[in-house]
Amino acid sequence: MANGYVDIPTGFAVKPYLGAGLGGALLHQTVRADAAVLANSDSHALAYQFIGGAAVPIGPPSWTFTLDYRYLATTSPLFRDYNGFFYNSQYHSHSVILGLRWQL
């Protein structure tokens, strides 16, 4: 995943930012009905994400506390079941990430 970020100047210690990313995802799906496994398949798909967050400098100037929200999704991956039939699925996720960044 390659991400790009844009800092939003506010004049305050809290520095909000926005970002977006594009890359690839390897997805695995197992489909079960009761005890029977109907599909156990892998697929590659184009992945993209949108990011919003804020950074707050702490301690020495090289340390920063971050809080991110990320929405990650893929294009429709194509899977195959045990009978040879192909089907599409969807993948998306929402994440909140706390981080500690060290910069040179």
N, CA, C and O atoms as a GROMACS GRO file, in nm:
protein
  416
    1MET      N    1   0.086  -0.117   0.000
    1MET     CA    2   0.000   0.000   0.000
    1MET      C    3   0.090   0.122   0.000
    1MET      O    4   0.176   0.135   0.087
    2ALA      N    5   0.072   0.211  -0.095
    2ALA     CA    6   0.143   0.339  -0.098
    2ALA      C    7   0.045   0.447  -0.053
    2ALA      O    8  -0.063   0.462  -0.110
    3ASN      N    9   0.083   0.521   0.049
    3ASN     CA   10  -0.003   0.625   0.106
    3ASN      C   11   0.058   0.762   0.085
    3ASN      O   12   0.181   0.778   0.085
    4GLY      N   13  -0.027   0.861   0.069
    4GLY     CA   14   0.015   1.001   0.064
    4GLY      C   15  -0.064   1.079   0.168
    4GLY      O   16  -0.181   1.050   0.192
    5TYR      N   17   0.001   1.177   0.229
    5TYR     CA   18  -0.061   1.255   0.336
    5TYR      C   19  -0.050   1.404   0.306
    5TYR      O   20   0.045   1.448   0.242
    6VAL      N   21  -0.148   1.480   0.354
    6VAL     CA   22  -0.146   1.626   0.346
    6VAL      C   23  -0.174   1.679   0.486
    6VAL      O   24  -0.277   1.649   0.545
    7ASP      N   25  -0.079   1.758   0.539
    7ASP     CA   26  -0.100   1.823   0.669
    7ASP      C   27  -0.188   1.945   0.651
    7ASP      O   28  -0.175   2.018   0.553
    8ILE      N   29  -0.277   1.968   0.746
    8ILE     CA   30  -0.367   2.084   0.742
    8ILE      C   31  -0.317   2.184   0.846
    8ILE      O   32  -0.325   2.157   0.966
    9PRO      N   33  -0.264   2.300   0.801
    9PRO     CA   34  -0.211   2.397   0.897
    9PRO      C   35  -0.322   2.461   0.980
    9PRO      O   36  -0.424   2.505   0.927
   10THR      N   37  -0.300   2.463   1.112
   10THR     CA   38  -0.401   2.521   1.201
   10THR      C   39  -0.344   2.630   1.291
   10THR      O   40  -0.420   2.712   1.345
   11GLY      N   41  -0.211   2.632   1.310
   11GLY     CA   42  -0.150   2.727   1.402
   11GLY      C   43  -0.155   2.680   1.546
   11GLY      O   44  -0.111   2.752   1.636
   12PHE      N   45  -0.205   2.560   1.571
   12PHE     CA   46  -0.213   2.502   1.705
   12PHE      C   47  -0.117   2.383   1.714
   12PHE      O   48  -0.060   2.340   1.614
   13ALA      N   49  -0.100   2.330   1.835
   13ALA     CA   50  -0.012   2.215   1.855
   13ALA      C   51  -0.068   2.090   1.786
   13ALA      O   52   0.010   2.008   1.736
   14VAL      N   53  -0.199   2.075   1.782
   14VAL     CA   54  -0.261   1.961   1.714
   14VAL      C   55  -0.257   1.986   1.564
   14VAL      O   56  -0.303   2.089   1.516
   15LYS      N   57  -0.202   1.890   1.490
   15LYS     CA   58  -0.187   1.903   1.346
   15LYS      C   59  -0.271   1.796   1.275
   15LYS      O   60  -0.229   1.681   1.266
   16PRO      N   61  -0.389   1.833   1.225
   16PRO     CA   62  -0.471   1.735   1.152
   16PRO      C   63  -0.410   1.705   1.014
   16PRO      O   64  -0.336   1.786   0.958
   17TYR      N   65  -0.442   1.588   0.962
   17TYR     CA   66  -0.395   1.549   0.830
   17TYR      C   67  -0.496   1.459   0.763
   17TYR      O   68  -0.578   1.395   0.829
   18LEU      N   69  -0.489   1.455   0.631
   18LEU     CA   70  -0.572   1.366   0.549
   18LEU      C   71  -0.478   1.283   0.462
   18LEU      O   72  -0.368   1.326   0.430
   19GLY      N   73  -0.522   1.166   0.426
   19GLY     CA   74  -0.440   1.081   0.342
   19GLY      C   75  -0.523   0.986   0.260
   19GLY      O   76  -0.642   0.966   0.283
   20ALA      N   77  -0.456   0.928   0.162
   20ALA     CA   78  -0.519   0.827   0.077
   20ALA      C   79  -0.412   0.730   0.033
   20ALA      O   80  -0.294   0.766   0.025
   21GLY      N   81  -0.452   0.607   0.004
   21GLY     CA   82  -0.356   0.506  -0.037
   21GLY      C   83  -0.412   0.415  -0.144
   21GLY      O   84  -0.533   0.400  -0.159
   22LEU      N   85  -0.320   0.354  -0.218
   22LEU     CA   86  -0.357   0.263  -0.324
   22LEU      C   87  -0.257   0.148  -0.324
   22LEU      O   88  -0.137   0.170  -0.307
   23GLY      N   89  -0.305   0.027  -0.341
   23GLY     CA   90  -0.216  -0.088  -0.340
   23GLY      C   91  -0.290  -0.216  -0.374
   23GLY      O   92  -0.394  -0.212  -0.440
   24GLY      N   93  -0.238  -0.326  -0.329
   24GLY     CA   94  -0.299  -0.455  -0.356
   24GLY      C   95  -0.329  -0.530  -0.227
   24GLY      O   96  -0.268  -0.503  -0.124
   25ALA      N   97  -0.422  -0.623  -0.236
   25ALA     CA   98  -0.458  -0.704  -0.120
   25ALA      C   99  -0.471  -0.850  -0.164
   25ALA      O  100  -0.524  -0.880  -0.270
   26LEU      N  101  -0.422  -0.938  -0.079
   26LEU     CA  102  -0.443  -1.081  -0.097
   26LEU      C  103  -0.549  -1.121   0.005
   26LEU      O  104  -0.529  -1.107   0.126
   27LEU      N  105  -0.663  -1.170  -0.044
   27LEU     CA  106  -0.776  -1.204   0.042
   27LEU      C  107  -0.798  -1.354   0.042
   27LEU      O  108  -0.778  -1.421  -0.060
   28HIS      N  109  -0.837  -1.407   0.156
   28HIS     CA  110  -0.869  -1.548   0.169
   28HIS      C  111  -1.012  -1.560   0.222
   28HIS      O  112  -1.050  -1.488   0.314
   29GLN      N  113  -1.090  -1.651   0.164
   29GLN     CA  114  -1.228  -1.669   0.208
   29GLN      C  115  -1.260  -1.817   0.218
   29GLN      O  116  -1.234  -1.895   0.127
   30THR      N  117  -1.317  -1.854   0.333
   30THR     CA  118  -1.369  -1.988   0.353
   30THR      C  119  -1.519  -1.977   0.375
   30THR      O  120  -1.564  -1.904   0.463
   31VAL      N  121  -1.596  -2.050   0.294
   31VAL     CA  122  -1.743  -2.048   0.303
   31VAL      C  123  -1.788  -2.183   0.357
   31VAL      O  124  -1.756  -2.288   0.302
   32ARG      N  125  -1.865  -2.177   0.466
   32ARG     CA  126  -1.915  -2.300   0.530
   32ARG      C  127  -2.067  -2.295   0.538
   32ARG      O  128  -2.128  -2.189   0.554
   33ALA      N  129  -2.128  -2.412   0.525
   33ALA     CA  130  -2.270  -2.429   0.551
   33ALA      C  131  -2.280  -2.548   0.644
   33ALA      O  132  -2.254  -2.662   0.605
   34ASP      N  133  -2.320  -2.522   0.767
   34ASP     CA  134  -2.317  -2.623   0.873
   34ASP      C  135  -2.173  -2.675   0.885
   34ASP      O  136  -2.083  -2.596   0.914
   35ALA      N  137  -2.148  -2.803   0.865
   35ALA     CA  138  -2.013  -2.859   0.878
   35ALA      C  139  -1.941  -2.869   0.744
   35ALA      O  140  -1.822  -2.901   0.741
   36ALA      N  141  -2.011  -2.843   0.634
   36ALA     CA  142  -1.952  -2.858   0.502
   36ALA      C  143  -1.880  -2.731   0.459
   36ALA      O  144  -1.931  -2.620   0.477
   37VAL      N  145  -1.762  -2.747   0.401
   37VAL     CA  146  -1.687  -2.634   0.345
   37VAL      C  147  -1.721  -2.627   0.197
   37VAL      O  148  -1.694  -2.721   0.122
   38LEU      N  149  -1.781  -2.516   0.154
   38LEU     CA  150  -1.823  -2.498   0.015
   38LEU      C  151  -1.715  -2.431  -0.070
   38LEU      O  152  -1.707  -2.454  -0.191
   39ALA      N  153  -1.632  -2.348  -0.006
   39ALA     CA  154  -1.525  -2.278  -0.079
   39ALA      C  155  -1.412  -2.247   0.017
   39ALA      O  156  -1.435  -2.217   0.134
   40ASN      N  157  -1.292  -2.254  -0.035
   40ASN     CA  158  -1.172  -2.218   0.040
   40ASN      C  159  -1.076  -2.162  -0.065
   40ASN      O  160  -1.002  -2.236  -0.128
   41SER      N  161  -1.079  -2.030  -0.083
   41SER     CA  162  -1.017  -1.971  -0.201
   41SER      C  163  -0.943  -1.843  -0.166
   41SER      O  164  -0.976  -1.775  -0.070
   42ASP      N  165  -0.841  -1.811  -0.247
   42ASP     CA  166  -0.766  -1.686  -0.236
   42ASP      C  167  -0.793  -1.600  -0.359
   42ASP      O  168  -0.826  -1.652  -0.466
   43SER      N  169  -0.778  -1.469  -0.343
   43SER     CA  170  -0.796  -1.378  -0.455
   43SER      C  171  -0.713  -1.252  -0.431
   43SER      O  172  -0.694  -1.209  -0.317
   44HIS      N  173  -0.664  -1.193  -0.538
   44HIS     CA  174  -0.596  -1.064  -0.532
   44HIS      C  175  -0.695  -0.957  -0.578
   44HIS      O  176  -0.778  -0.981  -0.666
   45ALA      N  177  -0.686  -0.839  -0.518
   45ALA     CA  178  -0.775  -0.729  -0.558
   45ALA      C  179  -0.702  -0.597  -0.537
   45ALA      O  180  -0.608  -0.587  -0.458
   46LEU      N  181  -0.746  -0.497  -0.610
   46LEU     CA  182  -0.697  -0.361  -0.591
   46LEU      C  183  -0.752  -0.308  -0.459
   46LEU      O  184  -0.871  -0.319  -0.433
   47ALA      N  185  -0.664  -0.252  -0.376
   47ALA     CA  186  -0.705  -0.200  -0.245
   47ALA      C  187  -0.684  -0.049  -0.241
   47ALA      O  188  -0.592   0.004  -0.302
   48TYR      N  189  -0.771   0.019  -0.169
   48TYR     CA  190  -0.758   0.164  -0.151
   48TYR      C  191  -0.800   0.200  -0.010
   48TYR      O  192  -0.878   0.128   0.054
   49GLN      N  193  -0.747   0.311   0.040
   49GLN     CA  194  -0.786   0.354   0.173
   49GLN      C  195  -0.789   0.505   0.182
   49GLN      O  196  -0.721   0.576   0.107
   50PHE      N  197  -0.871   0.553   0.275
   50PHE     CA  198  -0.881   0.695   0.307
   50PHE      C  199  -0.846   0.710   0.454
   50PHE      O  200  -0.887   0.630   0.538
   51ILE      N  201  -0.769   0.815   0.486
   51ILE     CA  202  -0.713   0.832   0.619
   51ILE      C  203  -0.743   0.973   0.668
   51ILE      O  204  -0.731   1.069   0.592
   52GLY      N  205  -0.781   0.984   0.793
   52GLY     CA  206  -0.795   1.113   0.860
   52GLY      C  207  -0.736   1.100   0.998
   52GLY      O  208  -0.758   1.000   1.066
   53GLY      N  209  -0.663   1.201   1.041
   53GLY     CA  210  -0.602   1.188   1.172
   53GLY      C  211  -0.549   1.319   1.224
   53GLY      O  212  -0.565   1.425   1.164
   54ALA      N  213  -0.485   1.308   1.340
   54ALA     CA  214  -0.425   1.424   1.404
   54ALA      C  215  -0.296   1.380   1.471
   54ALA      O  216  -0.284   1.268   1.519
   55ALA      N  217  -0.199   1.473   1.472
   55ALA     CA  218  -0.070   1.448   1.535
   55ALA      C  219  -0.045   1.556   1.639
   55ALA      O  220  -0.074   1.673   1.617
   56VAL      N  221   0.010   1.515   1.754
   56VAL     CA  222   0.043   1.608   1.862
   56VAL      C  223   0.188   1.585   1.902
   56VAL      O  224   0.223   1.475   1.946
   57PRO      N  225   0.276   1.687   1.887
   57PRO     CA  226   0.415   1.669   1.929
   57PRO      C  227   0.424   1.651   2.081
   57PRO      O  228   0.354   1.718   2.157
   58ILE      N  229   0.512   1.560   2.124
   58ILE     CA  230   0.533   1.538   2.267
   58ILE      C  231   0.682   1.534   2.294
   58ILE      O  232   0.760   1.494   2.207
   59GLY      N  233   0.724   1.574   2.412
   59GLY     CA  234   0.864   1.565   2.453
   59GLY      C  235   0.957   1.635   2.357
   59GLY      O  236   0.927   1.745   2.311
   60PRO      N  237   1.070   1.572   2.325
   60PRO     CA  238   1.162   1.630   2.227
   60PRO      C  239   1.092   1.644   2.092
   60PRO      O  240   0.994   1.574   2.066
   61PRO      N  241   1.139   1.734   2.007
   61PRO     CA  242   1.071   1.759   1.879
   61PRO      C  243   1.059   1.638   1.786
   61PRO      O  244   0.982   1.642   1.691
   62SER      N  245   1.134   1.532   1.813
   62SER     CA  246   1.130   1.418   1.722
   62SER      C  247   1.018   1.317   1.753
   62SER      O  248   0.998   1.224   1.675
   63TRP      N  249   0.945   1.333   1.864
   63TRP     CA  250   0.838   1.240   1.901
   63TRP      C  251   0.702   1.303   1.881
   63TRP      O  252   0.679   1.419   1.914
   64THR      N  253   0.610   1.224   1.824
   64THR     CA  254   0.474   1.271   1.797
   64THR      C  255   0.374   1.160   1.829
   64THR      O  256   0.396   1.044   1.793
   65PHE      N  257   0.266   1.195   1.896
   65PHE     CA  258   0.154   1.104   1.922
   65PHE      C  259   0.054   1.121   1.809
   65PHE      O  260   0.022   1.234   1.773
   66THR      N  261   0.003   1.011   1.751
   66THR     CA  262  -0.092   1.019   1.640
   66THR      C  263  -0.219   0.940   1.670
   66THR      O  264  -0.217   0.843   1.745
   67LEU      N  265  -0.327   0.983   1.611
   67LEU     CA  266  -0.455   0.913   1.616
   67LEU      C  267  -0.511   0.915   1.474
   67LEU      O  268  -0.536   1.022   1.418
   68ASP      N  269  -0.532   0.796   1.415
   68ASP     CA  270  -0.579   0.781   1.277
   68ASP      C  271  -0.714   0.712   1.273
   68ASP      O  272  -0.745   0.626   1.356
   69TYR      N  273  -0.794   0.751   1.175
   69TYR     CA  274  -0.910   0.672   1.132
   69TYR      C  275  -0.879   0.629   0.989
   69TYR      O  276  -0.837   0.711   0.908
   70ARG      N  277  -0.900   0.502   0.958
   70ARG     CA  278  -0.874   0.452   0.822
   70ARG      C  279  -0.991   0.368   0.773
   70ARG      O  280  -1.044   0.283   0.844
   71TYR      N  281  -1.030   0.396   0.651
   71TYR     CA  282  -1.128   0.314   0.582
   71TYR      C  283  -1.055   0.243   0.470
   71TYR      O  284  -1.001   0.308   0.380
   72LEU      N  285  -1.052   0.109   0.474
   72LEU     CA  286  -0.983   0.028   0.374
   72LEU      C  287  -1.087  -0.056   0.301
   72LEU      O  288  -1.174  -0.117   0.363
   73ALA      N  289  -1.077  -0.059   0.168
   73ALA     CA  290  -1.170  -0.139   0.088
   73ALA      C  291  -1.096  -0.193  -0.034
   73ALA      O  292  -0.986  -0.148  -0.067
   74THR      N  293  -1.159  -0.289  -0.101
   74THR     CA  294  -1.103  -0.345  -0.224
   74THR      C  295  -1.207  -0.342  -0.334
   74THR      O  296  -1.327  -0.327  -0.310
   75THR      N  297  -1.158  -0.358  -0.456
   75THR     CA  298  -1.249  -0.384  -0.566
   75THR      C  299  -1.304  -0.526  -0.545
   75THR      O  300  -1.256  -0.595  -0.455
   76SER      N  301  -1.398  -0.568  -0.622
   76SER     CA  302  -1.463  -0.699  -0.602
   76SER      C  303  -1.368  -0.814  -0.634
   76SER      O  304  -1.340  -0.840  -0.751
   77PRO      N  305  -1.317  -0.884  -0.532
   77PRO     CA  306  -1.231  -0.999  -0.559
   77PRO      C  307  -1.313  -1.116  -0.613
   77PRO      O  308  -1.430  -1.132  -0.580
   78LEU      N  309  -1.249  -1.197  -0.696
   78LEU     CA  310  -1.315  -1.312  -0.758
   78LEU      C  311  -1.265  -1.440  -0.691
   78LEU      O  312  -1.146  -1.469  -0.692
   79PHE      N  313  -1.358  -1.515  -0.633
   79PHE     CA  314  -1.326  -1.640  -0.566
   79PHE      C  315  -1.385  -1.757  -0.644
   79PHE      O  316  -1.470  -1.738  -0.731
   80ARG      N  317  -1.340  -1.881  -0.611
   80ARG     CA  318  -1.390  -2.001  -0.678
   80ARG      C  319  -1.430  -2.104  -0.572
   80ARG      O  320  -1.356  -2.129  -0.477
   81ASP      N  321  -1.548  -2.164  -0.589
   81ASP     CA  322  -1.592  -2.266  -0.494
   81ASP      C  323  -1.543  -2.404  -0.538
   81ASP      O  324  -1.480  -2.417  -0.643
   82TYR      N  325  -1.571  -2.507  -0.457
   82TYR     CA  326  -1.523  -2.642  -0.488
   82TYR      C  327  -1.589  -2.705  -0.611
   82TYR      O  328  -1.537  -2.803  -0.665
   83ASN      N  329  -1.701  -2.651  -0.656
   83ASN     CA  330  -1.766  -2.701  -0.778
   83ASN      C  331  -1.714  -2.632  -0.903
   83ASN      O  332  -1.759  -2.664  -1.013
   84GLY      N  333  -1.622  -2.538  -0.888
   84GLY     CA  334  -1.565  -2.468  -1.003
   84GLY      C  335  -1.637  -2.340  -1.040
   84GLY      O  336  -1.600  -2.276  -1.138
   85PHE      N  337  -1.739  -2.301  -0.964
   85PHE     CA  338  -1.811  -2.178  -0.994
   85PHE      C  339  -1.738  -2.058  -0.933
   85PHE      O  340  -1.683  -2.066  -0.823
   86PHE      N  341  -1.738  -1.948  -1.007
   86PHE     CA  342  -1.675  -1.825  -0.959
   86PHE      C  343  -1.780  -1.733  -0.898
   86PHE      O  344  -1.895  -1.731  -0.941
   87TYR      N  345  -1.739  -1.658  -0.797
   87TYR     CA  346  -1.830  -1.562  -0.734
   87TYR      C  347  -1.748  -1.444  -0.682
   87TYR      O  348  -1.630  -1.457  -0.651
   88ASN      N  349  -1.813  -1.329  -0.674
   88ASN     CA  350  -1.751  -1.208  -0.620
   88ASN      C  351  -1.789  -1.189  -0.475
   88ASN      O  352  -1.893  -1.237  -0.429
   89SER      N  353  -1.704  -1.119  -0.404
   89SER     CA  354  -1.731  -1.086  -0.265
   89SER      C  355  -1.691  -0.940  -0.245
   89SER      O  356  -1.652  -0.872  -0.340
   90GLN      N  357  -1.700  -0.892  -0.122
   90GLN     CA  358  -1.660  -0.755  -0.090
   90GLN      C  359  -1.574  -0.757   0.034
   90GLN      O  360  -1.588  -0.844   0.120
   91TYR      N  361  -1.484  -0.659   0.042
   91TYR     CA  362  -1.406  -0.642   0.164
   91TYR      C  363  -1.394  -0.493   0.195
   91TYR      O  364  -1.362  -0.413   0.107
   92HIS      N  365  -1.422  -0.458   0.320
   92HIS     CA  366  -1.397  -0.322   0.367
   92HIS      C  367  -1.382  -0.327   0.519
   92HIS      O  368  -1.437  -0.414   0.585
   93SER      N  369  -1.305  -0.232   0.572
   93SER     CA  370  -1.285  -0.229   0.717
   93SER      C  371  -1.268  -0.085   0.764
   93SER      O  372  -1.227   0.003   0.688
   94HIS      N  373  -1.300  -0.064   0.890
   94HIS     CA  374  -1.283   0.065   0.957
   94HIS      C  375  -1.185   0.041   1.072
   94HIS      O  376  -1.201  -0.055   1.147
   95SER      N  377  -1.084   0.128   1.085
   95SER     CA  378  -0.985   0.112   1.191
   95SER      C  379  -0.958   0.245   1.259
   95SER      O  380  -0.959   0.350   1.195
   96VAL      N  381  -0.934   0.239   1.387
   96VAL     CA  382  -0.885   0.354   1.463
   96VAL      C  383  -0.750   0.310   1.519
   96VAL      O  384  -0.739   0.207   1.585
   97ILE      N  385  -0.646   0.390   1.491
   97ILE     CA  386  -0.510   0.351   1.524
   97ILE      C  387  -0.443   0.460   1.609
   97ILE      O  388  -0.439   0.577   1.570
   98LEU      N  389  -0.392   0.420   1.724
   98LEU     CA  390  -0.309   0.508   1.806
   98LEU      C  391  -0.164   0.481   1.771
   98LEU      O  392  -0.124   0.365   1.757
   99GLY      N  393  -0.085   0.588   1.757
   99GLY     CA  394   0.054   0.566   1.719
   99GLY      C  395   0.150   0.659   1.789
   99GLY      O  396   0.112   0.763   1.843
  100LEU      N  397   0.275   0.619   1.787
  100LEU     CA  398   0.383   0.700   1.838
  100LEU      C  399   0.487   0.707   1.728
  100LEU      O  400   0.543   0.605   1.688
  101ARG      N  401   0.515   0.827   1.677
  101ARG     CA  402   0.603   0.846   1.563
  101ARG      C  403   0.734   0.910   1.608
  101ARG      O  404   0.735   1.002   1.690
  102TRP      N  405   0.844   0.858   1.553
  102TRP     CA  406   0.975   0.916   1.577
  102TRP      C  407   1.031   0.961   1.444
  102TRP      O  408   1.040   0.882   1.351
  103GLN      N  409   1.070   1.086   1.435
  103GLN     CA  410   1.122   1.143   1.311
  103GLN      C  411   1.266   1.189   1.331
  103GLN      O  412   1.302   1.239   1.438
  104LEU      N  413   1.345   1.173   1.228
  104LEU     CA  414   1.483   1.223   1.232
  104LEU      C  415   1.488   1.373   1.213
  104LEU      O  416   1.596   1.432   1.214
   0.00000   0.00000   0.00000
